[in-house]
Amino acid sequence: MRGVRVYSWSQFESKAFGGFWYETKKKVVGHVSAFTSAWYSLWPPVIGGYALVKWAENKYHEEQLHHRD
């Protein structure tokens, strides 16, 4: 066949884990970057909500102790 090229992968020439460490490093750096960029927008409401729930639980517990007979 003239003018037709066929490309194929050879099982002897390809690396099984050729880009494994590069891709893993890229994903870890991406996750750390996303975590640090979300610090000021995500974590203050989460910490505030947790503190509010703990305060409400403590207040309820104190009221239950004061109403004992």
PDB file of N, CA, C, O and CB in Angstrom:
ATOM      1  N   MET A   1       0.853  -1.177   0.000  1.00  0.00           N
ATOM      2  CA  MET A   1       0.000   0.000   0.000  1.00  0.00           C
ATOM      3  C   MET A   1       0.891   1.230   0.000  1.00  0.00           C
ATOM      4  O   MET A   1       1.769   1.399   0.846  1.00  0.00           O
ATOM      5  CB  MET A   1      -0.966   0.004   1.222  1.00  0.00           C
ATOM      6  N   ARG A   2       0.649   2.013  -0.907  1.00  0.00           N
ATOM      7  CA  ARG A   2       1.505   3.163  -1.068  1.00  0.00           C
ATOM      8  C   ARG A   2       0.895   4.382  -0.378  1.00  0.00           C
ATOM      9  O   ARG A   2      -0.284   4.674  -0.574  1.00  0.00           O
ATOM     10  CB  ARG A   2       1.745   3.444  -2.549  1.00  0.00           C
ATOM     11  N   GLY A   3       1.702   5.113   0.445  1.00  0.00           N
ATOM     12  CA  GLY A   3       1.234   6.331   1.090  1.00  0.00           C
ATOM     13  C   GLY A   3       0.493   6.100   2.398  1.00  0.00           C
ATOM     14  O   GLY A   3      -0.013   7.056   2.986  1.00  0.00           O
ATOM     15  N   VAL A   4       0.415   4.872   2.868  1.00  0.00           N
ATOM     16  CA  VAL A   4      -0.287   4.579   4.121  1.00  0.00           C
ATOM     17  C   VAL A   4       0.751   4.183   5.164  1.00  0.00           C
ATOM     18  O   VAL A   4       1.565   3.286   4.947  1.00  0.00           O
ATOM     19  CB  VAL A   4      -1.358   3.440   3.929  1.00  0.00           C
ATOM     20  N   ARG A   5       0.704   4.872   6.294  1.00  0.00           N
ATOM     21  CA  ARG A   5       1.628   4.545   7.380  1.00  0.00           C
ATOM     22  C   ARG A   5       0.845   3.966   8.542  1.00  0.00           C
ATOM     23  O   ARG A   5      -0.227   4.457   8.897  1.00  0.00           O
ATOM     24  CB  ARG A   5       2.430   5.793   7.829  1.00  0.00           C
ATOM     25  N   VAL A   6       1.380   2.950   9.108  1.00  0.00           N
ATOM     26  CA  VAL A   6       0.739   2.299  10.248  1.00  0.00           C
ATOM     27  C   VAL A   6       1.678   2.414  11.435  1.00  0.00           C
ATOM     28  O   VAL A   6       2.839   2.011  11.362  1.00  0.00           O
ATOM     29  CB  VAL A   6       0.393   0.801   9.940  1.00  0.00           C
ATOM     30  N   TYR A   7       1.161   2.972  12.541  1.00  0.00           N
ATOM     31  CA  TYR A   7       1.938   3.090  13.767  1.00  0.00           C
ATOM     32  C   TYR A   7       1.378   2.126  14.790  1.00  0.00           C
ATOM     33  O   TYR A   7       0.165   1.943  14.887  1.00  0.00           O
ATOM     34  CB  TYR A   7       1.923   4.543  14.309  1.00  0.00           C
ATOM     35  N   SER A   8       2.253   1.519  15.542  1.00  0.00           N
ATOM     36  CA  SER A   8       1.804   0.619  16.602  1.00  0.00           C
ATOM     37  C   SER A   8       2.808   0.661  17.743  1.00  0.00           C
ATOM     38  O   SER A   8       3.968   1.025  17.553  1.00  0.00           O
ATOM     39  CB  SER A   8       1.631  -0.834  16.071  1.00  0.00           C
ATOM     40  N   TRP A   9       2.347   0.282  18.933  1.00  0.00           N
ATOM     41  CA  TRP A   9       3.195   0.228  20.120  1.00  0.00           C
ATOM     42  C   TRP A   9       3.834  -1.146  20.218  1.00  0.00           C
ATOM     43  O   TRP A   9       3.179  -2.172  20.033  1.00  0.00           O
ATOM     44  CB  TRP A   9       2.384   0.547  21.400  1.00  0.00           C
ATOM     45  N   SER A  10       5.086  -1.145  20.504  1.00  0.00           N
ATOM     46  CA  SER A  10       5.783  -2.398  20.724  1.00  0.00           C
ATOM     47  C   SER A  10       5.810  -2.666  22.223  1.00  0.00           C
ATOM     48  O   SER A  10       6.121  -1.766  23.004  1.00  0.00           O
ATOM     49  CB  SER A  10       7.224  -2.359  20.128  1.00  0.00           C
ATOM     50  N   GLN A  11       5.493  -3.876  22.631  1.00  0.00           N
ATOM     51  CA  GLN A  11       5.494  -4.201  24.051  1.00  0.00           C
ATOM     52  C   GLN A  11       6.901  -4.175  24.634  1.00  0.00           C
ATOM     53  O   GLN A  11       7.066  -4.136  25.853  1.00  0.00           O
ATOM     54  CB  GLN A  11       4.865  -5.564  24.276  1.00  0.00           C
ATOM     55  N   PHE A  12       7.892  -4.196  23.795  1.00  0.00           N
ATOM     56  CA  PHE A  12       9.270  -4.184  24.266  1.00  0.00           C
ATOM     57  C   PHE A  12       9.834  -2.772  24.389  1.00  0.00           C
ATOM     58  O   PHE A  12      10.873  -2.581  25.020  1.00  0.00           O
ATOM     59  CB  PHE A  12      10.135  -4.998  23.337  1.00  0.00           C
ATOM     60  N   GLU A  13       9.177  -1.790  23.804  1.00  0.00           N
ATOM     61  CA  GLU A  13       9.696  -0.428  23.805  1.00  0.00           C
ATOM     62  C   GLU A  13       8.973   0.493  24.775  1.00  0.00           C
ATOM     63  O   GLU A  13       9.500   1.556  25.102  1.00  0.00           O
ATOM     64  CB  GLU A  13       9.614   0.141  22.430  1.00  0.00           C
ATOM     65  N   SER A  14       7.810   0.134  25.236  1.00  0.00           N
ATOM     66  CA  SER A  14       7.077   1.019  26.146  1.00  0.00           C
ATOM     67  C   SER A  14       7.406   0.681  27.593  1.00  0.00           C
ATOM     68  O   SER A  14       7.665  -0.472  27.938  1.00  0.00           O
ATOM     69  CB  SER A  14       5.559   0.912  25.906  1.00  0.00           C
ATOM     70  N   LYS A  15       7.390   1.710  28.427  1.00  0.00           N
ATOM     71  CA  LYS A  15       7.664   1.518  29.847  1.00  0.00           C
ATOM     72  C   LYS A  15       6.339   1.321  30.575  1.00  0.00           C
ATOM     73  O   LYS A  15       5.368   2.031  30.313  1.00  0.00           O
ATOM     74  CB  LYS A  15       8.454   2.729  30.439  1.00  0.00           C
ATOM     75  N   ALA A  16       6.304   0.367  31.477  1.00  0.00           N
ATOM     76  CA  ALA A  16       5.071   0.082  32.202  1.00  0.00           C
ATOM     77  C   ALA A  16       4.688   1.239  33.121  1.00  0.00           C
ATOM     78  O   ALA A  16       3.516   1.611  33.184  1.00  0.00           O
ATOM     79  CB  ALA A  16       5.219  -1.205  33.013  1.00  0.00           C
ATOM     80  N   PHE A  17       5.653   1.811  33.831  1.00  0.00           N
ATOM     81  CA  PHE A  17       5.393   2.919  34.740  1.00  0.00           C
ATOM     82  C   PHE A  17       6.229   4.126  34.327  1.00  0.00           C
ATOM     83  O   PHE A  17       6.918   4.728  35.151  1.00  0.00           O
ATOM     84  CB  PHE A  17       5.700   2.515  36.203  1.00  0.00           C
ATOM     85  N   GLY A  18       6.163   4.466  33.069  1.00  0.00           N
ATOM     86  CA  GLY A  18       7.007   5.526  32.544  1.00  0.00           C
ATOM     87  C   GLY A  18       6.798   6.874  33.197  1.00  0.00           C
ATOM     88  O   GLY A  18       7.774   7.522  33.575  1.00  0.00           O
ATOM     89  N   GLY A  19       5.577   7.315  33.343  1.00  0.00           N
ATOM     90  CA  GLY A  19       5.311   8.620  33.931  1.00  0.00           C
ATOM     91  C   GLY A  19       4.682   8.553  35.298  1.00  0.00           C
ATOM     92  O   GLY A  19       4.067   9.520  35.745  1.00  0.00           O
ATOM     93  N   PHE A  20       4.826   7.421  35.976  1.00  0.00           N
ATOM     94  CA  PHE A  20       4.138   7.222  37.258  1.00  0.00           C
ATOM     95  C   PHE A  20       4.563   8.248  38.295  1.00  0.00           C
ATOM     96  O   PHE A  20       3.710   8.905  38.891  1.00  0.00           O
ATOM     97  CB  PHE A  20       4.404   5.822  37.787  1.00  0.00           C
ATOM     98  N   TRP A  21       5.870   8.403  38.525  1.00  0.00           N
ATOM     99  CA  TRP A  21       6.339   9.324  39.570  1.00  0.00           C
ATOM    100  C   TRP A  21       6.071  10.765  39.195  1.00  0.00           C
ATOM    101  O   TRP A  21       5.769  11.584  40.063  1.00  0.00           O
ATOM    102  CB  TRP A  21       7.829   9.129  39.828  1.00  0.00           C
ATOM    103  N   TYR A  22       6.177  11.088  37.919  1.00  0.00           N
ATOM    104  CA  TYR A  22       5.886  12.453  37.479  1.00  0.00           C
ATOM    105  C   TYR A  22       4.421  12.798  37.723  1.00  0.00           C
ATOM    106  O   TYR A  22       4.112  13.865  38.255  1.00  0.00           O
ATOM    107  CB  TYR A  22       6.231  12.625  35.990  1.00  0.00           C
ATOM    108  N   GLU A  23       3.522  11.903  37.338  1.00  0.00           N
ATOM    109  CA  GLU A  23       2.091  12.141  37.528  1.00  0.00           C
ATOM    110  C   GLU A  23       1.720  12.174  39.007  1.00  0.00           C
ATOM    111  O   GLU A  23       0.897  12.990  39.420  1.00  0.00           O
ATOM    112  CB  GLU A  23       1.278  11.067  36.813  1.00  0.00           C
ATOM    113  N   THR A  24       2.321  11.291  39.809  1.00  0.00           N
ATOM    114  CA  THR A  24       2.036  11.268  41.244  1.00  0.00           C
ATOM    115  C   THR A  24       2.477  12.575  41.888  1.00  0.00           C
ATOM    116  O   THR A  24       1.736  13.159  42.678  1.00  0.00           O
ATOM    117  CB  THR A  24       2.738  10.074  41.922  1.00  0.00           C
ATOM    118  N   LYS A  25       3.672  13.034  41.557  1.00  0.00           N
ATOM    119  CA  LYS A  25       4.174  14.295  42.103  1.00  0.00           C
ATOM    120  C   LYS A  25       3.280  15.458  41.684  1.00  0.00           C
ATOM    121  O   LYS A  25       2.987  16.342  42.490  1.00  0.00           O
ATOM    122  CB  LYS A  25       5.622  14.544  41.642  1.00  0.00           C
ATOM    123  N   LYS A  26       2.849  15.459  40.431  1.00  0.00           N
ATOM    124  CA  LYS A  26       1.999  16.529  39.929  1.00  0.00           C
ATOM    125  C   LYS A  26       0.661  16.554  40.663  1.00  0.00           C
ATOM    126  O   LYS A  26       0.148  17.630  40.974  1.00  0.00           O
ATOM    127  CB  LYS A  26       1.774  16.368  38.425  1.00  0.00           C
ATOM    128  N   LYS A  27       0.091  15.383  40.943  1.00  0.00           N
ATOM    129  CA  LYS A  27      -1.184  15.323  41.653  1.00  0.00           C
ATOM    130  C   LYS A  27      -1.043  15.735  43.108  1.00  0.00           C
ATOM    131  O   LYS A  27      -1.908  16.432  43.638  1.00  0.00           O
ATOM    132  CB  LYS A  27      -1.763  13.926  41.570  1.00  0.00           C
ATOM    133  N   VAL A  28       0.031  15.315  43.762  1.00  0.00           N
ATOM    134  CA  VAL A  28       0.245  15.705  45.166  1.00  0.00           C
ATOM    135  C   VAL A  28       0.421  17.214  45.264  1.00  0.00           C
ATOM    136  O   VAL A  28      -0.171  17.852  46.135  1.00  0.00           O
ATOM    137  CB  VAL A  28       1.485  14.979  45.763  1.00  0.00           C
ATOM    138  N   VAL A  29       1.220  17.783  44.386  1.00  0.00           N
ATOM    139  CA  VAL A  29       1.422  19.232  44.392  1.00  0.00           C
ATOM    140  C   VAL A  29       0.105  19.942  44.105  1.00  0.00           C
ATOM    141  O   VAL A  29      -0.174  20.981  44.704  1.00  0.00           O
ATOM    142  CB  VAL A  29       2.495  19.642  43.355  1.00  0.00           C
ATOM    143  N   GLY A  30      -0.699  19.411  43.214  1.00  0.00           N
ATOM    144  CA  GLY A  30      -1.995  20.017  42.916  1.00  0.00           C
ATOM    145  C   GLY A  30      -2.932  19.985  44.106  1.00  0.00           C
ATOM    146  O   GLY A  30      -3.632  20.962  44.370  1.00  0.00           O
ATOM    147  N   HIS A  31      -2.956  18.870  44.831  1.00  0.00           N
ATOM    148  CA  HIS A  31      -3.826  18.770  46.010  1.00  0.00           C
ATOM    149  C   HIS A  31      -3.358  19.704  47.124  1.00  0.00           C
ATOM    150  O   HIS A  31      -4.178  20.346  47.781  1.00  0.00           O
ATOM    151  CB  HIS A  31      -3.867  17.321  46.523  1.00  0.00           C
ATOM    152  N   VAL A  32      -2.057  19.782  47.337  1.00  0.00           N
ATOM    153  CA  VAL A  32      -1.531  20.691  48.364  1.00  0.00           C
ATOM    154  C   VAL A  32      -1.837  22.134  47.984  1.00  0.00           C
ATOM    155  O   VAL A  32      -2.201  22.942  48.839  1.00  0.00           O
ATOM    156  CB  VAL A  32      -0.002  20.494  48.547  1.00  0.00           C
ATOM    157  N   SER A  33      -1.692  22.452  46.724  1.00  0.00           N
ATOM    158  CA  SER A  33      -1.989  23.803  46.257  1.00  0.00           C
ATOM    159  C   SER A  33      -3.465  24.136  46.436  1.00  0.00           C
ATOM    160  O   SER A  33      -3.803  25.244  46.852  1.00  0.00           O
ATOM    161  CB  SER A  33      -1.591  23.956  44.790  1.00  0.00           C
ATOM    162  N   ALA A  34      -4.340  23.193  46.128  1.00  0.00           N
ATOM    163  CA  ALA A  34      -5.776  23.426  46.303  1.00  0.00           C
ATOM    164  C   ALA A  34      -6.131  23.570  47.778  1.00  0.00           C
ATOM    165  O   ALA A  34      -6.974  24.393  48.135  1.00  0.00           O
ATOM    166  CB  ALA A  34      -6.585  22.281  45.677  1.00  0.00           C
ATOM    167  N   PHE A  35      -5.500  22.783  48.631  1.00  0.00           N
ATOM    168  CA  PHE A  35      -5.758  22.862  50.073  1.00  0.00           C
ATOM    169  C   PHE A  35      -5.335  24.213  50.624  1.00  0.00           C
ATOM    170  O   PHE A  35      -6.066  24.830  51.399  1.00  0.00           O
ATOM    171  CB  PHE A  35      -5.023  21.737  50.816  1.00  0.00           C
ATOM    172  N   THR A  36      -4.149  24.675  50.224  1.00  0.00           N
ATOM    173  CA  THR A  36      -3.668  25.952  50.744  1.00  0.00           C
ATOM    174  C   THR A  36      -4.453  27.125  50.178  1.00  0.00           C
ATOM    175  O   THR A  36      -4.641  28.120  50.878  1.00  0.00           O
ATOM    176  CB  THR A  36      -2.194  26.123  50.432  1.00  0.00           C
ATOM    177  N   SER A  37      -4.914  27.045  48.947  1.00  0.00           N
ATOM    178  CA  SER A  37      -5.688  28.151  48.387  1.00  0.00           C
ATOM    179  C   SER A  37      -7.090  28.202  48.976  1.00  0.00           C
ATOM    180  O   SER A  37      -7.710  29.265  49.001  1.00  0.00           O
ATOM    181  CB  SER A  37      -5.765  28.028  46.870  1.00  0.00           C
ATOM    182  N   ALA A  38      -7.599  27.065  49.450  1.00  0.00           N
ATOM    183  CA  ALA A  38      -8.931  27.037  50.053  1.00  0.00           C
ATOM    184  C   ALA A  38      -8.892  27.347  51.539  1.00  0.00           C
ATOM    185  O   ALA A  38      -9.938  27.365  52.189  1.00  0.00           O
ATOM    186  CB  ALA A  38      -9.575  25.686  49.832  1.00  0.00           C
ATOM    187  N   TRP A  39      -7.704  27.592  52.095  1.00  0.00           N
ATOM    188  CA  TRP A  39      -7.566  27.787  53.539  1.00  0.00           C
ATOM    189  C   TRP A  39      -8.418  28.952  54.036  1.00  0.00           C
ATOM    190  O   TRP A  39      -9.141  28.803  55.021  1.00  0.00           O
ATOM    191  CB  TRP A  39      -6.103  28.024  53.902  1.00  0.00           C
ATOM    192  N   TYR A  40      -8.350  30.102  53.378  1.00  0.00           N
ATOM    193  CA  TYR A  40      -9.040  31.290  53.864  1.00  0.00           C
ATOM    194  C   TYR A  40     -10.521  31.302  53.519  1.00  0.00           C
ATOM    195  O   TYR A  40     -11.277  32.054  54.133  1.00  0.00           O
ATOM    196  CB  TYR A  40      -8.390  32.516  53.307  1.00  0.00           C
ATOM    197  N   SER A  41     -10.956  30.507  52.572  1.00  0.00           N
ATOM    198  CA  SER A  41     -12.369  30.501  52.212  1.00  0.00           C
ATOM    199  C   SER A  41     -13.129  29.322  52.792  1.00  0.00           C
ATOM    200  O   SER A  41     -14.342  29.416  52.983  1.00  0.00           O
ATOM    201  CB  SER A  41     -12.512  30.497  50.727  1.00  0.00           C
ATOM    202  N   LEU A  42     -12.458  28.219  53.078  1.00  0.00           N
ATOM    203  CA  LEU A  42     -13.152  27.022  53.546  1.00  0.00           C
ATOM    204  C   LEU A  42     -13.036  26.824  55.045  1.00  0.00           C
ATOM    205  O   LEU A  42     -14.042  26.576  55.709  1.00  0.00           O
ATOM    206  CB  LEU A  42     -12.618  25.812  52.841  1.00  0.00           C
ATOM    207  N   TRP A  43     -11.842  26.924  55.591  1.00  0.00           N
ATOM    208  CA  TRP A  43     -11.616  26.511  56.975  1.00  0.00           C
ATOM    209  C   TRP A  43     -12.191  27.435  58.038  1.00  0.00           C
ATOM    210  O   TRP A  43     -12.640  26.915  59.059  1.00  0.00           O
ATOM    211  CB  TRP A  43     -10.177  26.380  57.204  1.00  0.00           C
ATOM    212  N   PRO A  44     -12.219  28.746  57.898  1.00  0.00           N
ATOM    213  CA  PRO A  44     -12.843  29.559  58.956  1.00  0.00           C
ATOM    214  C   PRO A  44     -14.309  29.214  59.209  1.00  0.00           C
ATOM    215  O   PRO A  44     -14.691  29.116  60.375  1.00  0.00           O
ATOM    216  CB  PRO A  44     -12.739  31.018  58.601  1.00  0.00           C
ATOM    217  N   PRO A  45     -15.159  29.021  58.188  1.00  0.00           N
ATOM    218  CA  PRO A  45     -16.530  28.601  58.490  1.00  0.00           C
ATOM    219  C   PRO A  45     -16.610  27.209  59.110  1.00  0.00           C
ATOM    220  O   PRO A  45     -17.466  26.962  59.959  1.00  0.00           O
ATOM    221  CB  PRO A  45     -17.359  28.634  57.233  1.00  0.00           C
ATOM    222  N   VAL A  46     -15.736  26.302  58.701  1.00  0.00           N
ATOM    223  CA  VAL A  46     -15.746  24.954  59.279  1.00  0.00           C
ATOM    224  C   VAL A  46     -15.365  25.020  60.754  1.00  0.00           C
ATOM    225  O   VAL A  46     -16.023  24.402  61.590  1.00  0.00           O
ATOM    226  CB  VAL A  46     -14.776  24.016  58.511  1.00  0.00           C
ATOM    227  N   ILE A  47     -14.320  25.756  61.077  1.00  0.00           N
ATOM    228  CA  ILE A  47     -13.890  25.884  62.470  1.00  0.00           C
ATOM    229  C   ILE A  47     -14.946  26.626  63.280  1.00  0.00           C
ATOM    230  O   ILE A  47     -15.228  26.256  64.419  1.00  0.00           O
ATOM    231  CB  ILE A  47     -12.532  26.617  62.559  1.00  0.00           C
ATOM    232  N   GLY A  48     -15.533  27.671  62.699  1.00  0.00           N
ATOM    233  CA  GLY A  48     -16.595  28.403  63.389  1.00  0.00           C
ATOM    234  C   GLY A  48     -17.816  27.536  63.644  1.00  0.00           C
ATOM    235  O   GLY A  48     -18.407  27.603  64.722  1.00  0.00           O
ATOM    236  N   GLY A  49     -18.198  26.732  62.678  1.00  0.00           N
ATOM    237  CA  GLY A  49     -19.334  25.823  62.863  1.00  0.00           C
ATOM    238  C   GLY A  49     -19.066  24.782  63.926  1.00  0.00           C
ATOM    239  O   GLY A  49     -19.947  24.463  64.724  1.00  0.00           O
ATOM    240  N   TYR A  50     -17.865  24.256  63.945  1.00  0.00           N
ATOM    241  CA  TYR A  50     -17.491  23.274  64.966  1.00  0.00           C
ATOM    242  C   TYR A  50     -17.529  23.910  66.351  1.00  0.00           C
ATOM    243  O   TYR A  50     -18.043  23.312  67.297  1.00  0.00           O
ATOM    244  CB  TYR A  50     -16.087  22.698  64.679  1.00  0.00           C
ATOM    245  N   ALA A  51     -16.989  25.115  66.474  1.00  0.00           N
ATOM    246  CA  ALA A  51     -16.996  25.811  67.765  1.00  0.00           C
ATOM    247  C   ALA A  51     -18.422  26.111  68.206  1.00  0.00           C
ATOM    248  O   ALA A  51     -18.731  25.999  69.392  1.00  0.00           O
ATOM    249  CB  ALA A  51     -16.181  27.115  67.683  1.00  0.00           C
ATOM    250  N   LEU A  52     -19.292  26.489  67.283  1.00  0.00           N
ATOM    251  CA  LEU A  52     -20.693  26.768  67.618  1.00  0.00           C
ATOM    252  C   LEU A  52     -21.400  25.515  68.118  1.00  0.00           C
ATOM    253  O   LEU A  52     -22.148  25.580  69.094  1.00  0.00           O
ATOM    254  CB  LEU A  52     -21.432  27.333  66.399  1.00  0.00           C
ATOM    255  N   VAL A  53     -21.180  24.393  67.479  1.00  0.00           N
ATOM    256  CA  VAL A  53     -21.802  23.138  67.913  1.00  0.00           C
ATOM    257  C   VAL A  53     -21.289  22.739  69.291  1.00  0.00           C
ATOM    258  O   VAL A  53     -22.075  22.327  70.143  1.00  0.00           O
ATOM    259  CB  VAL A  53     -21.526  22.012  66.894  1.00  0.00           C
ATOM    260  N   LYS A  54     -19.981  22.855  69.523  1.00  0.00           N
ATOM    261  CA  LYS A  54     -19.432  22.521  70.843  1.00  0.00           C
ATOM    262  C   LYS A  54     -19.990  23.448  71.919  1.00  0.00           C
ATOM    263  O   LYS A  54     -20.295  22.998  73.023  1.00  0.00           O
ATOM    264  CB  LYS A  54     -17.897  22.604  70.823  1.00  0.00           C
ATOM    265  N   TRP A  55     -20.127  24.739  71.609  1.00  0.00           N
ATOM    266  CA  TRP A  55     -20.693  25.688  72.565  1.00  0.00           C
ATOM    267  C   TRP A  55     -22.136  25.317  72.889  1.00  0.00           C
ATOM    268  O   TRP A  55     -22.530  25.334  74.056  1.00  0.00           O
ATOM    269  CB  TRP A  55     -20.619  27.124  72.013  1.00  0.00           C
ATOM    270  N   ALA A  56     -22.930  24.982  71.871  1.00  0.00           N
ATOM    271  CA  ALA A  56     -24.334  24.621  72.084  1.00  0.00           C
ATOM    272  C   ALA A  56     -24.447  23.332  72.898  1.00  0.00           C
ATOM    273  O   ALA A  56     -25.316  23.230  73.764  1.00  0.00           O
ATOM    274  CB  ALA A  56     -25.059  24.461  70.735  1.00  0.00           C
ATOM    275  N   GLU A  57     -23.596  22.362  72.639  1.00  0.00           N
ATOM    276  CA  GLU A  57     -23.625  21.126  73.425  1.00  0.00           C
ATOM    277  C   GLU A  57     -23.284  21.400  74.888  1.00  0.00           C
ATOM    278  O   GLU A  57     -23.926  20.855  75.785  1.00  0.00           O
ATOM    279  CB  GLU A  57     -22.647  20.095  72.840  1.00  0.00           C
ATOM    280  N   ASN A  58     -22.291  22.230  75.132  1.00  0.00           N
ATOM    281  CA  ASN A  58     -21.900  22.568  76.497  1.00  0.00           C
ATOM    282  C   ASN A  58     -23.014  23.334  77.205  1.00  0.00           C
ATOM    283  O   ASN A  58     -23.295  23.075  78.376  1.00  0.00           O
ATOM    284  CB  ASN A  58     -20.605  23.392  76.496  1.00  0.00           C
ATOM    285  N   LYS A  59     -23.644  24.267  76.515  1.00  0.00           N
ATOM    286  CA  LYS A  59     -24.745  25.049  77.091  1.00  0.00           C
ATOM    287  C   LYS A  59     -25.913  24.129  77.446  1.00  0.00           C
ATOM    288  O   LYS A  59     -26.496  24.263  78.522  1.00  0.00           O
ATOM    289  CB  LYS A  59     -25.209  26.155  76.103  1.00  0.00           C
ATOM    290  N   TYR A  60     -26.261  23.204  76.563  1.00  0.00           N
ATOM    291  CA  TYR A  60     -27.346  22.262  76.824  1.00  0.00           C
ATOM    292  C   TYR A  60     -27.008  21.373  78.021  1.00  0.00           C
ATOM    293  O   TYR A  60     -27.867  21.113  78.863  1.00  0.00           O
ATOM    294  CB  TYR A  60     -27.624  21.399  75.577  1.00  0.00           C
ATOM    295  N   HIS A  61     -25.774  20.912  78.098  1.00  0.00           N
ATOM    296  CA  HIS A  61     -25.350  20.060  79.207  1.00  0.00           C
ATOM    297  C   HIS A  61     -25.438  20.817  80.534  1.00  0.00           C
ATOM    298  O   HIS A  61     -25.890  20.259  81.534  1.00  0.00           O
ATOM    299  CB  HIS A  61     -23.912  19.550  78.976  1.00  0.00           C
ATOM    300  N   GLU A  62     -25.014  22.071  80.553  1.00  0.00           N
ATOM    301  CA  GLU A  62     -25.105  22.878  81.775  1.00  0.00           C
ATOM    302  C   GLU A  62     -26.554  23.091  82.197  1.00  0.00           C
ATOM    303  O   GLU A  62     -26.866  23.035  83.386  1.00  0.00           O
ATOM    304  CB  GLU A  62     -24.419  24.231  81.571  1.00  0.00           C
ATOM    305  N   GLU A  63     -27.450  23.337  81.228  1.00  0.00           N
ATOM    306  CA  GLU A  63     -28.866  23.525  81.559  1.00  0.00           C
ATOM    307  C   GLU A  63     -29.466  22.247  82.124  1.00  0.00           C
ATOM    308  O   GLU A  63     -30.289  22.298  83.038  1.00  0.00           O
ATOM    309  CB  GLU A  63     -29.654  23.971  80.321  1.00  0.00           C
ATOM    310  N   GLN A  64     -29.061  21.105  81.588  1.00  0.00           N
ATOM    311  CA  GLN A  64     -29.578  19.842  82.102  1.00  0.00           C
ATOM    312  C   GLN A  64     -29.105  19.603  83.537  1.00  0.00           C
ATOM    313  O   GLN A  64     -29.849  19.043  84.342  1.00  0.00           O
ATOM    314  CB  GLN A  64     -29.143  18.680  81.199  1.00  0.00           C
ATOM    315  N   LEU A  65     -27.900  20.011  83.863  1.00  0.00           N
ATOM    316  CA  LEU A  65     -27.391  19.842  85.222  1.00  0.00           C
ATOM    317  C   LEU A  65     -28.098  20.768  86.211  1.00  0.00           C
ATOM    318  O   LEU A  65     -28.302  20.389  87.364  1.00  0.00           O
ATOM    319  CB  LEU A  65     -25.889  20.098  85.254  1.00  0.00           C
ATOM    320  N   HIS A  66     -28.476  21.974  85.782  1.00  0.00           N
ATOM    321  CA  HIS A  66     -29.130  22.925  86.673  1.00  0.00           C
ATOM    322  C   HIS A  66     -30.587  22.572  86.935  1.00  0.00           C
ATOM    323  O   HIS A  66     -31.143  22.996  87.948  1.00  0.00           O
ATOM    324  CB  HIS A  66     -29.042  24.313  86.095  1.00  0.00           C
ATOM    325  N   HIS A  67     -31.209  21.819  86.063  1.00  0.00           N
ATOM    326  CA  HIS A  67     -32.625  21.477  86.229  1.00  0.00           C
ATOM    327  C   HIS A  67     -32.830  20.168  86.965  1.00  0.00           C
ATOM    328  O   HIS A  67     -33.958  19.681  87.040  1.00  0.00           O
ATOM    329  CB  HIS A  67     -33.298  21.402  84.885  1.00  0.00           C
ATOM    330  N   ARG A  68     -31.799  19.598  87.499  1.00  0.00           N
ATOM    331  CA  ARG A  68     -31.944  18.344  88.248  1.00  0.00           C
ATOM    332  C   ARG A  68     -32.606  18.610  89.594  1.00  0.00           C
ATOM    333  O   ARG A  68     -32.421  19.668  90.196  1.00  0.00           O
ATOM    334  CB  ARG A  68     -30.568  17.664  88.452  1.00  0.00           C
ATOM    335  N   ASP A  69     -33.361  17.657  90.043  1.00  0.00           N
ATOM    336  CA  ASP A  69     -33.967  17.757  91.380  1.00  0.00           C
ATOM    337  C   ASP A  69     -33.537  16.616  92.237  1.00  0.00           C
ATOM    338  O   ASP A  69     -33.942  16.527  93.396  1.00  0.00           O
ATOM    339  CB  ASP A  69     -35.483  17.794  91.299  1.00  0.00           C
TER     340      ASP A  69
END
